[in-house]
Amino acid sequence: MATQEFTTKQPAEAYAISFTFAAKLGAATIASATITAIDTTTLVDESLVVLDSVKQINAAQVVYGWVRAGTSGHDYLITCKVVATDTSIYELEGILPVLEIPTPIAGSSGGTRCVV
């Protein structure tokens, strides 16, 4: 299965993402799950910065992770590994792009300002 790409996140945003394992699990359910985040630019494990494991929810066939922070201009490889009730192990991955989107100045048309 190809790696999915999550929608672009701004560094200040924090919200849930999901990994659905239904197609892989069959009749089994998720016994445990671990989510990690690797900065694809530096190859450093940024799990403690980009993920909030306290807010992670493991449902029967879906894992909900919580993403936050991140460095603008960096992509993060988010990997979710589950152990199923039948002891099988599966992984799903997604790329989380982080990019600060500037807020337009009030009253501007979005163009470049030139002061002479």
Secondary structure, DSSP 8 states (H G I E B T S, - for coil): ---EE---B-TT--EEEEEE-HHHHTT--EEEEEEEEEETTT--B-HHHHB-GGG-EE-SSEEEEEE----TTEEEEEEEEEEETTS-EEEEEEEEEE-------TT--SS-----
